[in-house]
Amino acid sequence: MFSCQALRTPAVLLAVAAMAIVRPTFGRRADPPKAADAETPSRYDLGFEAGTPGAAPDGWFVTTNGWSAVLTDEQASAGVRSVQLRPDAGAPAYGVLMSTIDAAPLRGKRVSLRSMIHVVDAGAAGTGQMWLRVDRQGGAMGAFDNMGDRPVLAGPWTQATIEVDVAADAVSIAVGWIAANGAVAFIDAAELLVIGDATPEQAPSPPRALTPRELQNVEAAARLLSYLRFFVPADQSAQVEPETWGRVAVALIEQAEPAADNADLARRLESFARPLAPTLVVWAGDPAFPPPLPSIPSNATALVWWRHHGAGRLPSPHGQNIYFSRVERRPVAGTLDADQFAASFLVRPLADGVFCRFPWRVCADAKGTLPRGTPPAEFAPGSPGLVLSARNRSTRLADVALAWGVFQHFYPYFDVVPVDWDAALSTALAQAAIDPDERAFLGTLRELVAALHDGHGNVFNPAVVPMSMLPVALRWAGDDLVVVGRGPETPAEVQVGDVIVSIDGRSAAACEAEVARRISAATEGWQRWMARSAIPNDLSTGDPALIALRKPDGRTVGMPMPRIQPRPIADTTATRPENGATLAPGIVYFNLDAADSAALASAMPALERASGIVFDLRGYPGQAAYEVVQHLIDHPVQSARWNVPIVTKPDRQDIEWAEPARWNVVPKAPRLAADVVFLTDGRAISYAESIMGIVEHEHLGAIVGNTTAGTNGNVNPFQLPGGYTVTWTGMKVLKHDGSQHHGIGIAPTTRVVPTAAGIAAGRDEVLEQAVEILKANAAAP
């Protein structure tokens, strides 16, 4: 099933990272775990064999209200006891259990946190995760991992492992577990082991602006890097591992930046590139007068070239996926003729007046490519290298070059999004050079990705999370930014239903525009869905911020609002009816958001009896959504059209498209013959749009609400040096009729925009409209 379930991972990672960083100040805190051998702390026993069942584990505490952790002898993977992390009624979506360990004895070491996790009582989205965070001097965060890319799902006991380096200035190590989205997690056999010495980290370097000459030099290096990385199939470059290209990028940037003029730049680039591409040349001057071609190898028996099924040659946090790259090989009979050989080279501009010629196909014999060679020693497989850090200016420039090159050659929507991608490279490089730290650079990368207008596009770094937030939950109602949730720290004057008029003198529209610079969105609906949480978390404000509100009676009031440590604040207006609930005589409700097969089966008797059904897809559906389609159709149907780019040449030249097998959805009994309305809006993305696309094409029901996110297709995440993970859409999805989906989405048949007055009154105006439509249909002759 093609979907983007991985889309949930980055959002979970960000939210949980924000919660995990909280240092709670409530409750009794017992002594933290200690090493089994205090003098030689090579192993810390974090297990839960001591203590009384039903009591909290000694030395551990829960950071989230509404959750508890207790010892139990009901479940154990080793010994007789484990700890159970469980939610109380009405608890927030995530519960975090943690403790801290003195990092002083572990500085400069590589450690492994291990435990067994057993997840039960979980719905389609429930997970258990282990996490570890290294806290450094001055409040800086070091290594962080919360298993956001590999959560434990419901099932048997599962081994969880995290390995990180402990920084030389580490103060403490926070460790713990997370239960999310309805899960109850049992944890056992926990230990922290020293497994070796930490890999040395790249030294920081101060920010410094690029001169115009230096910017041109670095832009040229970025373009050359992408050609070497993805389109030169010579053994010298093809054998460089995906994770090593970060080091290649840093070295190339540092080689190119000081060039005094075009001739110097050409010499520097060619000198660097030739060990990776022996027949590549770079020159300053006229592209019509390149250096002579090399001689045709007389012993060539084949031509080889890269064939990319999407961007498959990336350092990915998720391992293998639908995208892959391989070197193709075609035998050559006799001597290669001159025209064939010349056609194996491409000329590309690197900068104004600087050009390169490189082989997109190379000659080979049975032993390898020609001329014979291997990667330079510093980039060879298994070669040691420093851990690259975004506190280093060259690494920041290299990260921009690496990310820009992926999108330049593989992003499938440049034909429908308004972006000057070359200008985006210049802007990002110039800003990266002067970014003072990892946090500022995260913003630069997000602005680069935002230029793609890709709803899946985002950049995350688990070590860089909001340090504070405004204690409100917000939601858009038309152009009104409405308070829909509050916390204990929220001023008493602020109530659900109030409209944010301004924050520190900036209008709600201005606040949205500020955070939107770093939100990648194909539609306004997705941009606003993301902006509603970015404004309290990411908007720069005073502490306290000065808030102006419009009350439901029209009065405008102002007050200071403090910033607090990040934690979830629930949208208290987002309550929905129970599945199977009767909304009006004969009209039944079912919420598809995260709903699994069991939930659908439980509600099926009520759905069968109904004369009208409201299916709520304002969110991200579970397996039940696919099955609902099966219960609504009387003939097999297909999904929208997925198209994976087949790339053999750079800059999207001669691109082809492969269409993988589409969903073939077959009818399933019982068939629901009721009149149907689907609810949706701008938060419905990816898999949700696969479902809604079928609803739209097959006319399975009215669609009420607002346009979906206009972004579908499998994500293709990749990692950048410094701990950044980039997400984006790696394939092109077209509607059933072959027309554009990206940026268009699924439009409602009846558009309903919630109002601030409706929210203040506790109404769900979208649901109300759906019920009215079903009533009217039932009353029609």
C-alpha positions in Angstrom: 0.0 0.0 0.0 1.5 3.3 -1.1 1.2 5.9 1.6 3.3 8.2 3.7 3.0 6.7 7.1 6.5 7.9 7.6 5.1 11.4 7.6 4.0 10.9 11.2 7.6 10.2 12.3 9.1 13.7 12.0 6.0 15.3 13.7 6.3 12.8 16.6 10.0 13.3 16.8 9.6 17.0 17.2 6.8 16.9 19.7 8.4 14.3 21.8 11.8 15.9 21.7 10.2 19.1 23.0 8.6 17.3 25.9 11.6 15.2 26.7 13.7 18.3 27.2 11.5 19.6 30.0 13.2 19.6 33.4 10.4 19.0 35.8 10.3 20.9 39.0 7.5 19.0 40.7 7.4 16.0 43.0 10.0 14.0 44.9 13.0 12.9 43.0 15.0 9.9 44.2 18.6 9.3 43.5 19.3 8.5 39.9 20.7 5.2 38.7 24.4 4.5 39.4 27.1 2.5 37.7 27.5 -1.1 38.7 31.1 -0.3 39.4 31.5 3.3 40.4 35.3 3.3 39.8 35.0 1.8 36.3 31.6 2.9 35.0 31.4 0.6 32.0 27.8 -0.5 32.8 24.8 1.1 34.5 22.1 -1.3 35.5 18.9 0.6 34.9 16.6 -2.3 35.6 13.5 -2.5 37.7 13.9 -5.5 39.9 14.1 -3.6 43.1 11.0 -2.0 44.7 7.4 -2.9 45.4 4.9 -3.7 42.7 2.4 -0.9 42.3 4.9 1.7 43.5 6.9 4.2 41.3 10.4 3.0 40.3 13.0 4.5 42.5 15.1 7.2 40.8 12.6 7.7 37.9 9.9 10.2 37.3 7.2 11.0 34.8 7.4 14.4 33.2 3.8 14.5 31.8 0.7 15.1 33.8 -2.0 12.4 33.4 0.6 9.6 33.1 2.0 7.2 35.7 4.8 4.7 35.9 4.6 1.8 38.3 6.5 -1.4 38.9 4.6 -4.6 38.0 5.2 -8.3 38.2 2.5 -9.0 35.6 5.0 -8.6 32.6 8.7 -9.2 32.5 11.2 -10.0 29.8 13.9 -10.9 32.3 13.8 -11.3 36.1 10.4 -10.9 37.8 9.5 -7.2 37.4 9.2 -4.4 34.8 7.9 -0.9 34.8 4.6 0.0 33.2 4.1 3.5 31.6 0.4 4.1 31.3 -2.1 7.0 30.7 -4.9 8.0 32.9 -8.3 9.0 31.5 -8.0 12.2 29.6 -4.2 12.1 29.5 -2.3 13.9 26.8 -1.1 11.9 23.8 2.4 11.3 25.1 3.8 10.1 28.4 7.5 10.4 29.2 9.4 8.5 31.9 13.0 9.7 32.6 16.0 9.8 34.9 19.4 11.4 34.7 22.9 10.1 35.0 26.1 12.0 35.8 28.0 12.4 32.5 31.4 13.2 33.9 32.7 9.6 34.0 31.4 9.1 30.4 32.8 12.1 28.7 34.5 11.2 25.4 32.9 7.7 25.3 30.4 6.0 23.1 27.5 4.5 25.0 24.7 2.2 24.2 21.3 2.4 25.9 19.4 -0.9 25.7 16.1 -2.2 27.0 13.2 -4.4 26.1 9.9 -2.8 25.3 6.4 -4.4 25.2 3.6 -2.3 23.8 -0.1 -3.2 24.4 -3.5 -1.5 24.3 -2.4 0.5 21.3 -4.5 1.6 18.3 -3.1 2.1 14.8 -0.9 4.9 15.9 0.3 3.7 19.4 4.0 3.3 19.9 6.6 2.9 22.6 10.0 4.6 22.3 13.2 4.8 24.2 15.1 8.0 24.3 18.5 9.5 25.4 19.7 13.0 25.6 23.2 14.3 26.4 23.1 17.7 28.1 26.3 19.9 27.6 27.7 22.8 29.5 25.9 26.1 29.1 22.5 24.5 28.5 23.5 23.2 25.0 22.1 19.8 23.9 24.4 17.1 22.7 23.5 13.8 21.1 19.8 13.0 21.1 17.8 10.0 19.9 14.2 9.2 20.7 13.6 6.4 18.2 11.3 8.6 16.2 12.4 6.7 13.1 12.0 3.3 14.5 9.2 3.2 17.2 8.1 -0.1 18.8 4.6 -1.1 17.8 2.1 -3.3 19.6 3.4 -6.9 19.8 5.9 -9.1 21.6 8.8 -7.8 23.7 11.2 -5.9 21.4 14.9 -5.0 21.9 15.5 -1.3 21.7 19.0 0.2 21.3 20.4 3.7 21.1 24.1 4.4 20.5 25.5 7.9 20.9 28.8 9.7 21.6 29.0 11.6 24.9 30.5 15.1 24.4 33.7 16.1 26.1 31.8 18.9 28.0 28.7 16.7 28.8 27.1 17.5 32.2 24.4 14.8 32.4 22.7 12.1 30.4 18.9 12.0 30.4 17.4 8.6 29.6 13.9 7.3 29.5 10.9 6.0 27.5 7.9 7.4 25.7 4.4 5.9 25.3 2.4 7.6 22.6 -1.1 7.6 21.1 -3.0 5.3 23.4 -0.1 2.9 24.1 0.7 1.2 27.4 4.4 0.4 27.5 6.2 -2.1 29.7 9.9 -1.6 30.0 12.5 -4.1 31.3 16.2 -5.2 31.1 17.4 -1.6 30.8 21.1 -0.8 30.9 23.7 1.7 29.7 27.0 0.4 28.4 30.2 2.0 27.4 31.1 0.4 24.1 34.2 2.5 23.1 35.6 5.9 22.6 33.6 8.7 21.0 34.5 9.7 17.4 36.3 13.1 17.5 34.1 16.0 16.6 34.9 18.7 14.0 36.0 21.9 15.6 33.6 24.9 15.6 34.4 27.8 13.4 33.1 31.4 13.6 30.4 32.6 11.2 31.6 35.0 8.5 29.7 36.4 5.5 30.6 35.3 2.0 31.9 37.9 -0.3 30.3 38.0 -3.8 33.3 36.1 -5.2 33.2 33.5 -2.4 29.5 33.0 -2.9 30.0 32.3 -6.6 32.8 29.9 -5.8 30.7 28.0 -3.3 27.7 27.9 -5.6 30.0 26.3 -8.3 31.2 23.8 -5.8 27.6 22.9 -4.9 26.7 22.2 -8.5 29.8 20.1 -9.1 29.2 18.1 -6.0 25.8 17.1 -7.1 27.2 15.9 -10.5 29.9 13.9 -8.9 27.5 12.4 -6.3 24.7 11.3 -8.5 25.9 11.1 -12.1 29.5 10.0 -12.4 29.5 6.2 -12.3 33.3 5.8 -12.2 34.4 3.4 -9.4 36.3 6.3 -7.9 33.0 8.1 -7.0 30.4 5.3 -7.2 32.1 3.5 -4.3 31.9 6.5 -2.0 29.3 5.5 0.6 26.2 7.8 0.9 27.2 8.9 4.5 30.7 9.9 3.3 29.5 12.5 0.8 29.1 14.9 3.7 32.9 14.8 4.2 33.4 15.2 0.4 31.2 18.2 0.5 33.0 19.9 3.3 36.4 19.3 1.6 35.2 20.6 -1.7 33.6 23.7 -0.2 36.9 24.5 1.6 38.9 24.0 -1.6 36.7 26.2 -3.7 35.8 29.1 -1.4 39.1 31.0 -1.5 39.4 31.0 -5.3 40.6 34.5 -6.5 39.0 34.4 -10.0 37.4 32.1 -12.5 40.7 30.6 -13.6 41.7 29.8 -10.1 38.2 28.4 -9.3 38.4 26.1 -12.4 41.8 24.8 -11.3 40.7 24.2 -7.7 37.5 22.4 -8.7 39.2 20.2 -11.3 42.1 19.3 -8.9 39.6 18.2 -6.3 37.2 16.3 -8.7 39.7 14.4 -10.8 40.5 11.7 -8.2 36.7 11.0 -8.1 36.1 11.5 -11.8 39.3 10.9 -13.8 37.9 12.2 -17.2 36.2 15.3 -15.8 37.5 18.7 -16.7 36.7 22.2 -15.5 37.6 25.3 -17.4 37.1 29.1 -17.4 36.0 30.7 -20.7 33.7 29.7 -23.5 31.6 26.5 -23.2 31.9 26.0 -27.0 35.7 25.4 -26.6 36.2 22.7 -24.0 39.5 20.8 -23.6 39.9 17.8 -25.9 38.1 14.6 -25.0 40.2 11.9 -23.5 41.2 8.9 -25.6 38.7 6.1 -26.1 39.9 3.1 -23.9 40.8 0.3 -26.3 40.0 -2.4 -23.8 36.4 -1.2 -23.0 33.8 -4.0 -23.1 30.9 -2.1 -21.7 29.3 1.3 -20.9 28.0 1.9 -17.4 25.8 4.6 -16.0 23.6 5.5 -13.0 19.9 4.7 -13.2 18.0 6.3 -10.3 14.5 5.2 -9.4 13.9 8.4 -7.5 16.7 9.5 -5.2 18.0 6.2 -3.9 21.6 7.1 -3.1 20.9 9.0 0.1 21.9 8.5 3.8 18.4 7.7 5.0 17.2 7.2 8.6 14.6 4.7 7.4 16.9 2.4 5.4 15.5 1.0 2.1 12.3 2.2 0.6 10.7 2.4 -2.8 13.5 4.6 -4.1 16.8 3.0 -5.2 19.8 3.6 -7.4 21.9 1.2 -9.4 24.6 1.2 -12.0 23.4 -0.1 -15.3 25.8 -2.0 -17.7 25.5 -2.4 -21.5 28.1 -4.5 -23.4 30.0 -2.9 -26.2 30.8 -5.0 -29.3 34.2 -4.1 -30.7 35.7 -0.6 -30.3 33.4 2.1 -29.1 32.9 4.6 -31.9 33.7 8.3 -31.4 30.1 9.6 -31.5 29.0 7.1 -28.8 32.0 8.1 -26.7 31.4 11.8 -27.1 27.7 11.4 -26.2 28.8 10.0 -22.9 29.9 13.4 -21.7 27.8 16.4 -20.6 28.8 20.1 -20.3 27.3 22.1 -17.5 27.8 25.6 -16.2 29.1 25.8 -12.7 29.3 29.6 -12.4 29.3 32.6 -14.7 32.1 31.8 -17.1 33.1 28.5 -15.5 32.1 25.1 -17.0 32.6 21.4 -16.4 32.4 18.4 -18.7 31.9 15.1 -16.9 31.0 11.5 -18.0 27.4 10.5 -17.2 28.4 7.1 -18.8 31.9 5.6 -18.5 33.8 2.8 -20.2 34.4 -0.4 -18.3 35.8 -3.9 -18.6 35.3 -7.0 -16.5 37.4 -5.6 -13.6 35.8 -2.2 -13.3 35.5 1.3 -14.8 38.2 2.9 -17.0 40.5 4.5 -16.2 40.9 2.1 -13.3 40.8 3.5 -9.7 39.3 3.6 -6.3 38.0 6.4 -4.1 40.6 8.7 -2.5 41.8 7.2 0.8 40.1 9.9 2.9 36.7 9.0 1.3 37.1 5.2 0.8 34.7 2.9 2.5 35.5 2.5 6.2 37.8 5.5 6.3 37.8 7.3 9.6 36.5 10.9 9.8 35.4 13.5 12.2 31.8 13.8 13.3 30.7 16.9 11.4 29.0 19.7 13.3 26.8 22.5 12.2 28.8 24.7 14.6 31.4 24.6 11.8 30.8 27.1 9.0 32.0 24.7 6.2 29.6 22.0 7.3 26.7 24.4 7.2 27.6 25.4 3.6 28.1 21.7 2.7 24.7 20.8 4.1 23.0 23.4 1.9 25.0 22.1 -1.1 24.0 18.5 -0.3 20.3 19.2 0.1 20.1 21.6 -2.8 21.6 19.0 -5.1 19.1 16.3 -4.1 16.2 18.5 -5.0 17.8 19.9 -8.1 17.9 16.5 -9.8 15.1 14.6 -8.2 12.3 16.8 -6.9 9.3 15.9 -9.1 7.2 19.1 -8.9 9.4 21.9 -10.3 7.0 22.0 -13.2 4.2 23.1 -11.0 5.7 25.1 -8.1 6.8 28.8 -8.5 10.5 28.8 -7.4 13.8 30.1 -8.7 15.9 27.2 -7.4 19.2 28.7 -8.3 18.3 31.9 -6.3 17.3 29.6 -3.4 20.8 28.2 -3.4 22.4 31.6 -3.3 20.1 32.8 -0.5 20.7 29.6 1.6 24.5 29.6 1.2 24.7 33.3 2.1 22.6 32.8 5.3 24.3 29.6 6.3 27.7 31.3 6.3 26.5 33.8 9.0 24.3 31.5 11.1 25.6 31.7 14.6 24.5 28.2 15.8 22.6 25.0 15.0 19.3 26.6 15.8 19.6 29.4 13.4 20.9 27.0 10.7 17.8 24.8 11.2 15.8 27.9 10.2 17.9 28.4 7.1 17.4 24.8 6.0 13.7 25.0 6.6 13.5 28.2 4.4 15.3 26.3 1.6 12.9 23.4 1.8 9.9 25.8 2.1 10.7 27.1 -1.3 9.7 23.7 -2.7 6.1 24.2 -1.7 6.0 20.5 -0.6 3.7 19.6 2.2 5.9 16.7 3.2 8.9 19.0 3.2 10.5 19.8 6.5 13.8 19.7 8.4 14.3 18.3 11.9 17.1 18.1 14.4 16.2 16.4 17.6 18.9 18.3 19.4 17.4 21.6 18.3 13.9 22.1 19.8 11.9 25.1 21.0 13.2 26.2 24.4 9.9 27.9 25.3 6.4 28.4 24.1 3.3 30.5 24.6 0.9 28.5 26.7 -2.0 28.3 24.2 -3.3 26.0 21.5 -4.5 27.9 18.4 -6.6 27.1 15.3 -7.6 29.2 12.3 -11.2 30.1 11.7 -11.1 31.8 8.4 -8.6 34.7 9.0 -9.2 34.6 12.7 -6.6 32.9 14.9 -8.6 31.4 17.7 -7.6 30.1 21.2 -8.7 26.5 21.4 -6.7 25.3 24.4 -5.0 26.8 27.5 -2.6 25.6 30.2 -2.3 26.3 33.9 0.1 29.2 33.1 -2.2 30.9 30.7 -3.5 34.2 32.0 -7.0 33.9 33.4 -8.3 36.6 30.9 -7.5 34.2 28.0 -10.3 31.9 27.3 -11.2 29.3 24.6 -12.9 31.2 21.7 -10.9 34.4 22.1 -9.3 35.7 18.9 -5.6 36.7 18.8 -5.5 40.2 17.4 -1.8 40.8 17.8 1.3 39.4 19.5 3.9 42.0 20.5 2.2 44.5 18.2 2.2 42.2 15.1 -1.1 41.2 13.6 -2.1 37.5 13.4 -1.5 37.7 9.6 2.0 39.1 10.2 2.7 36.4 12.7 1.6 33.8 10.2 3.7 35.4 7.5 6.8 35.3 9.7 6.5 31.6 10.5 5.3 30.6 7.0 8.8 31.5 5.6 9.9 28.2 7.2 6.8 26.1 6.4 6.8 24.0 3.2 3.2 23.8 2.0 1.5 23.2 -1.3 -1.8 24.7 -0.2 -3.0 27.4 2.2 -4.8 24.8 4.3 -1.6 22.9 5.1 0.3 26.1 5.7 -2.2 27.3 8.2 -2.4 23.9 9.9 1.3 24.0 10.5 1.3 27.7 11.4 -1.2 27.2 14.2 1.5 25.3 16.2 4.5 27.2 14.8 3.2 30.6 16.1 3.2 29.6 19.9 6.4 27.5 19.5 8.6 29.2 16.9 7.5 32.8 16.7 10.1 35.2 18.3 8.4 37.1 21.1 9.2 38.9 24.3 8.9 37.1 27.6 6.3 37.9 28.5 4.7 38.5 25.1 2.1 41.2 24.9 -1.1 39.7 23.6 -4.2 41.6 22.3 -7.4 39.5 22.2 -10.9 40.1 20.8 -13.5 38.6 23.0 -16.6 36.9 21.7 -18.6 40.0 22.7 -16.3 42.2 20.5 -14.2 43.8 23.3 -10.5 44.0 22.7 -8.3 43.3 25.8 -4.5 43.1 26.2 -2.3 41.3 28.7 1.2 39.9 29.1 1.5 36.2 28.5 4.6 34.3 29.9 6.5 31.8 27.8 6.8 28.3 29.4 8.8 25.2 28.8 7.4 23.3 25.8 4.7 20.7 26.5 1.5 19.6 24.8 -1.5 21.8 25.2 -4.7 20.1 24.0 -7.2 21.6 21.7 -10.2 21.3 23.9 -12.6 22.1 21.1 -11.5 19.1 19.0 -13.8 16.6 20.7 -15.7 14.4 18.3 -18.7 12.0 18.7 -18.1 8.4 19.6 -17.8 6.0 16.6 -21.3 4.7 15.9 -23.0 7.6 17.6 -26.3 8.8 16.2 -26.1 12.4 15.2 -29.8 12.6 14.1 -32.4 10.0 13.4 -30.8 7.5 11.0 -27.5 9.4 10.7 -24.4 7.8 12.2 -20.9 9.1 12.8 -17.5 7.4 12.3 -14.1 9.1 12.9 -11.5 7.8 10.4 -8.6 9.7 12.1 -6.2 6.9 13.2 -9.1 4.4 13.2 -8.1 0.7 12.9 -9.9 -2.3 11.6 -11.2 -3.2 15.0 -12.8 0.2 15.5 -14.6 -0.2 12.2 -15.7 -3.7 12.9 -17.2 -2.5 16.3 -19.2 0.2 14.6 -20.3 -1.8 11.6 -23.7 -2.9 12.9 -24.6 0.8 13.5 -23.3 1.8 10.1 -25.2 -1.0 8.3 -28.5 0.3 9.9 -27.9 3.9 9.1 -29.6 5.8 6.3 -26.9 8.5 6.4 -23.2 8.2 7.5 -20.6 10.9 8.3 -17.1 9.7 7.8 -14.7 12.2 9.4 -11.3 12.5 7.7 -10.0 15.7 9.3 -6.7 14.2 10.1 -4.5 11.1 9.2 -6.5 7.9 8.8 -5.7 4.4 9.9 -6.4 1.1 8.1 -10.2 1.6 8.6 -10.2 4.2 5.9 -9.1 1.8 3.2 -11.7 -0.7 4.4 -14.5 1.9 4.4 -13.8 2.4 0.6 -14.2 -1.4 0.2 -17.6 -1.2 1.9 -18.8 1.6 -0.3 -17.9 0.3 -3.7 -19.7 -2.2 -5.9 -16.9 -2.8 -8.3 -13.0 -2.8 -8.1 -11.5 0.7 -8.1 -7.9 2.0 -8.2 -6.0 4.7 -6.4 -4.5 7.8 -8.0 -1.5 7.6 -10.2 2.0 7.3 -8.5 4.9 8.2 -10.7 8.5 7.5 -9.7 11.1 9.6 -11.6 13.7 7.6 -13.5 16.8 9.7 -13.7 19.9 9.0 -15.7 21.0 12.6 -16.5 21.4 15.7 -14.3 19.1 18.7 -14.0 16.0 16.5 -14.8 17.2 16.1 -18.5 15.4 13.3 -20.3 13.5 12.2 -17.2 11.2 9.2 -17.5 8.4 8.1 -15.2 7.7 4.6 -13.8 4.2 4.0 -12.6 4.3 1.4 -9.8 1.2 -0.8 -9.2 -1.7 1.2 -8.0 -4.1 0.1 -5.3 -6.6 -2.3 -6.6 -9.4 -2.0 -4.1 -12.1 -4.7 -4.2 -15.6 -4.6 -2.7 -16.1 -6.1 0.7 -19.2 -7.1 2.4 -21.3 -5.7 3.9 -21.9 -2.9 1.3 -22.9 0.3 3.0 -25.8 1.6 1.0 -26.4 4.7 3.1 -26.1 8.3 1.9 -22.5 9.3 2.8 -20.7 12.6 3.6 -16.9 12.8 4.1 -15.5 15.6 6.2 -12.0 16.9 5.4 -9.8 20.0 5.5 -6.2 21.2 5.0 -4.7 18.9 7.5 -5.6 15.8 5.4 -2.3 14.9 3.7 -0.7 12.0 1.9 -2.5 8.7 2.7 -5.6 10.7 3.6 -5.6 12.2 0.1 -5.2 8.7 -1.4 -8.5 7.9 0.3 -10.1 11.1 -0.6 -8.9 10.9 -4.2 -10.9 7.7 -4.6 -13.9 9.3 -2.9 -13.7 12.2 -5.3 -13.2 10.1 -8.5 -15.7 7.4 -7.7 -18.3 9.9 -6.2 -18.6 7.9 -3.1 -20.2 10.8 -1.1 -20.4 14.5 -0.6 -17.2 16.2 0.6 -17.7 18.9 3.3 -15.1 21.2 4.8 -12.1 22.5 3.0 -9.4 21.6 0.5 -6.9 19.0 1.5 -3.1 19.5 1.7 -2.4 18.8 -2.0 0.6 16.6 -1.2 0.8 12.9 -1.8 3.4 10.3 -2.6 6.0 8.4 -0.6 8.4 10.5 1.4 12.1 10.1 0.9 13.9 11.4 4.0 17.6 11.8 4.1 20.2 12.9 6.7 22.6 15.8 6.7 25.8 16.2 8.7 25.1 17.9 12.0 22.1 15.8 12.9 19.5 17.2 10.5 16.9 15.0 8.8 15.2 16.3 5.7 11.8 15.0 4.6 10.2 15.6 1.1 8.1 14.0 -1.5 10.1 11.7 -3.8 7.4 10.9 -6.5 4.8 12.6 -8.5 1.2 11.8 -7.8 -1.5 12.7 -10.4 -5.2 12.4 -10.1 -7.1 9.5 -11.5 -7.6 11.3 -14.8 -3.9 12.3 -15.0 -4.4 15.9 -14.0 -2.4 17.8 -11.3 -2.9 16.9 -7.7 0.1 18.7 -6.1 -1.0 22.1 -4.8 -4.6 21.3 -5.9 -5.7 18.7 -3.5 -9.2 17.4 -3.1 -11.7 20.2 -3.0 -15.0 20.0 -1.1 -18.3 19.8 -2.7 -19.6 22.0 0.1 -17.0 24.4 1.5 -17.4 25.2 5.2 -15.1 27.6 7.1 -15.4 27.4 10.9 -16.0 30.7 12.6 -14.6 32.1 15.8 -18.1 32.5 17.1 -18.8 28.8 16.4 -15.7 27.7 18.2 -16.5 30.0 21.2 -20.0 28.4 21.3 -18.5 24.9 21.3 -20.0 24.1 17.9 -18.5 21.9 15.1 -19.9 23.8 12.1 -18.4 21.4 9.5 -20.1 18.4 11.1 -23.3 20.4 11.5 -23.4 21.1 7.8 -22.8 17.5 7.0 -25.8 16.5 9.1 -27.9 19.1 7.4 -27.0 17.8 4.0 -27.9 14.3 4.9 -31.2 15.4 6.4 -32.0 17.4 3.3 -31.2 14.4 1.1 -33.4 12.1 3.2 -36.3 14.6 3.0 -36.0 15.0 -0.8 -38.6 13.2 -2.8 
